[in-house]
Amino acid sequence: MMHNESMESVVARDPAIMSGEPTFRGTRVLVRTLFEYLEAGYSLERFLEGFPTVSRSQAMQALEEAKESLLAGR
């Protein structure tokens, strides 16, 4: 699955924002929160409803990058 945004444009790491933990660019939403929602059994839709500053494209790109990273380590 290809997306228009690169991971660099989707995830930001800035020591001045959320202690440097990865956030979705342009927001204060931690990328970790997406994974925590999914781990808890919530849908992507529920996450997006709870965090409207994160676009579907951003969330999908973060998931795709995580998948690619895991599969590359096979």
Backbone as CSV, one residue per row, in Angstrom:
resi,resn,N_x,N_y,N_z,CA_x,CA_y,CA_z,C_x,C_y,C_z
1,MET,0.849,-1.175,0.000,0.000,0.000,0.000,0.892,1.235,0.000
2,MET,0.686,2.101,-0.940,1.500,3.309,-1.040,0.699,4.511,-0.560
3,HIS,1.389,5.437,0.042,0.763,6.666,0.520,1.553,7.844,-0.009
4,ASN,0.897,8.981,-0.075,1.538,10.176,-0.603,2.523,10.804,0.372
5,GLU,2.344,10.545,1.655,3.183,11.183,2.661,4.296,10.233,3.085
6,SER,5.499,10.728,3.215,6.580,9.901,3.739,6.495,9.933,5.258
7,MET,7.134,8.956,5.893,7.110,8.905,7.351,7.677,10.192,7.930
8,GLU,8.678,10.758,7.281,9.274,11.997,7.778,8.224,13.098,7.872
9,SER,7.294,13.134,6.930,6.288,14.189,6.960,5.146,13.862,7.915
10,VAL,5.011,12.603,8.300,3.910,12.169,9.160,4.280,12.258,10.636
11,VAL,5.520,11.922,10.968,5.952,11.865,12.364,6.963,12.971,12.639
12,ALA,6.776,13.644,13.767,7.702,14.695,14.192,8.314,14.306,15.535
13,ARG,9.575,14.652,15.703,10.260,14.464,16.990,10.905,15.798,17.333
14,ASP,10.372,16.434,18.346,10.868,17.752,18.748,10.981,17.756,20.264
15,PRO,12.179,17.974,20.808,12.349,17.969,22.259,11.408,18.933,22.983
16,ALA,10.956,19.973,22.294,10.070,20.958,22.914,8.604,20.526,22.901
17,ILE,8.309,19.439,22.196,6.924,18.959,22.105,6.858,17.545,22.656
18,MET,6.077,17.361,23.693,5.861,16.055,24.313,7.185,15.352,24.650
19,SER,8.134,16.121,25.137,9.453,15.611,25.561,10.190,14.868,24.451
20,GLY,9.894,15.202,23.202,10.591,14.588,22.081,10.032,13.258,21.625
21,GLU,8.991,12.781,22.299,8.377,11.522,21.870,7.708,11.739,20.512
22,PRO,7.741,10.750,19.622,7.157,10.929,18.289,5.673,11.303,18.342
23,THR,5.342,12.358,17.627,3.956,12.810,17.503,3.596,12.859,16.025
24,PHE,2.301,12.888,15.755,1.863,13.125,14.387,2.159,14.588,14.087
25,ARG,2.862,14.829,12.990,3.297,16.181,12.627,2.120,17.154,12.652
26,GLY,2.354,18.317,13.254,1.336,19.354,13.327,0.346,19.163,14.461
27,THR,0.591,18.137,15.298,-0.300,17.870,16.428,0.540,17.626,17.675
28,ARG,-0.145,17.431,18.789,0.510,16.998,20.020,0.076,15.569,20.344
29,VAL,-0.426,14.862,19.347,-0.902,13.487,19.523,0.281,12.534,19.350
30,LEU,0.537,11.760,20.389,1.627,10.793,20.343,1.290,9.658,19.382
31,VAL,2.261,9.249,18.579,2.063,8.110,17.684,1.748,6.870,18.511
32,ARG,2.355,6.779,19.672,2.121,5.643,20.568,0.630,5.486,20.891
33,THR,-0.098,6.589,20.937,-1.520,6.540,21.268,-2.297,5.729,20.239
34,LEU,-1.942,5.846,18.976,-2.599,5.046,17.938,-2.427,3.560,18.236
35,PHE,-1.210,3.146,18.540,-0.962,1.735,18.822,-1.660,1.291,20.102
36,GLU,-1.713,2.153,21.101,-2.406,1.813,22.347,-3.898,1.616,22.107
37,TYR,-4.501,2.458,21.276,-5.914,2.292,20.929,-6.140,0.942,20.260
38,LEU,-5.315,0.626,19.289,-5.485,-0.631,18.561,-5.244,-1.829,19.472
39,GLU,-4.245,-1.747,20.335,-3.965,-2.831,21.284,-5.132,-3.054,22.235
40,ALA,-5.832,-1.985,22.577,-6.972,-2.081,23.492,-8.232,-2.587,22.785
41,GLY,-8.145,-2.801,21.477,-9.283,-3.332,20.734,-10.155,-2.286,20.074
42,TYR,-9.747,-1.028,20.150,-10.517,0.030,19.503,-10.181,0.074,18.016
43,SER,-11.118,0.555,17.242,-10.923,0.657,15.798,-10.142,1.917,15.435
44,LEU,-9.640,1.915,14.219,-8.987,3.112,13.692,-9.982,4.265,13.666
45,GLU,-11.225,3.962,13.333,-12.268,4.999,13.304,-12.402,5.673,14.666
46,ARG,-12.388,4.869,15.708,-12.528,5.425,17.064,-11.345,6.336,17.393
47,PHE,-10.146,5.898,17.019,-8.967,6.733,17.239,-9.123,8.062,16.506
48,LEU,-9.501,8.009,15.241,-9.632,9.228,14.438,-10.716,10.149,14.985
49,GLU,-11.798,9.573,15.506,-12.851,10.389,16.125,-12.326,11.078,17.381
50,GLY,-11.497,10.375,18.139,-10.961,10.925,19.379,-9.855,11.945,19.165
51,PHE,-9.204,11.857,18.014,-8.072,12.739,17.714,-8.246,13.319,16.311
52,PRO,-9.181,14.240,16.158,-9.501,14.764,14.820,-8.370,15.545,14.155
53,THR,-7.325,15.888,14.902,-6.197,16.586,14.279,-5.291,15.628,13.511
54,VAL,-5.491,14.325,13.694,-4.729,13.318,12.955,-5.571,12.880,11.764
55,SER,-4.996,12.945,10.576,-5.730,12.529,9.380,-5.654,11.015,9.205
56,ARG,-6.603,10.485,8.477,-6.586,9.054,8.160,-5.273,8.705,7.445
57,SER,-4.852,9.559,6.541,-3.614,9.323,5.796,-2.413,9.224,6.737
58,GLN,-2.345,10.109,7.720,-1.244,10.068,8.685,-1.263,8.760,9.470
59,ALA,-2.434,8.374,9.951,-2.550,7.146,10.741,-2.172,5.930,9.906
60,MET,-2.666,5.862,8.684,-2.366,4.728,7.816,-0.877,4.669,7.481
61,GLN,-0.269,5.814,7.264,1.162,5.833,6.954,1.977,5.350,8.153
62,ALA,1.610,5.752,9.347,2.321,5.295,10.545,2.201,3.779,10.689
63,LEU,1.019,3.237,10.448,0.823,1.786,10.525,1.623,1.065,9.441
64,GLU,1.619,1.608,8.248,2.362,1.004,7.137,3.857,0.976,7.437
65,GLU,4.381,2.063,7.966,5.805,2.115,8.295,6.151,1.108,9.389
66,ALA,5.279,0.964,10.368,5.520,-0.008,11.437,5.522,-1.425,10.865
67,LYS,4.578,-1.714,9.983,4.510,-3.031,9.349,5.776,-3.302,8.544
68,GLU,6.176,-2.345,7.725,7.372,-2.523,6.900,8.610,-2.741,7.763
69,SER,8.692,-2.024,8.865,9.828,-2.164,9.770,9.875,-3.574,10.366
70,LEU,8.732,-4.080,10.778,8.673,-5.426,11.354,8.990,-6.494,10.319
71,LEU,8.422,-6.363,9.127,8.636,-7.371,8.093,10.060,-7.352,7.562
72,ALA,10.711,-6.217,7.608,12.095,-6.115,7.145,13.033,-6.898,8.054
73,GLY,12.625,-7.112,9.289,13.454,-7.821,10.256,13.294,-9.329,10.217
74,ARG,12.523,-9.852,9.268,12.296,-11.308,9.200,13.557,-12.074,8.980
